[in-house]
Amino acid sequence: MPNFAVRVQLMGNPTAEEYETLHALMAQYGLIRTVDGVDANGNPTTSTLPHGTYYGTNSYEAGSLRDALRVAIKAKVQQNISLFVVDAKTWAFGQ
C-alpha cells in the first residue's frame, strides 16, 4: 500500500475542538501526525510533523484519498478547507 503525506488547512479561526476532530478523522484513514525514523546519529526517533501535516499508509490512490478526505473533513470538521495529498515513496525530516 502507498504511503501518503497530507496537508490540511482549516481556514478562518478553527477551534481546538475542530482540530481534535480532524486528528481523529485523519487517524481513521491511517494518517497520523508523527513519523518514526532515525536521527543524524542513527538513533531511532519519533518526530512530530508540522501543524496540519499527516503521514501514513492507505490503500487509496492520491486523488481518491483526496476526494474521500475532502468529503469527510467538510462533513465533520469544517467546509472551508485546503487539502494537499502526496504519494510519498521516500522522505526525510529535520528540525
Secondary structure by P-SEA (a helix, b strand, c coil): cbbbbbbbbbcccccaaaaaaaaaaaaaaccccbbbbbccccccccccccccbbbbcccccaaaaaaaaaaaaaacccccbbbbbbbcccccccc
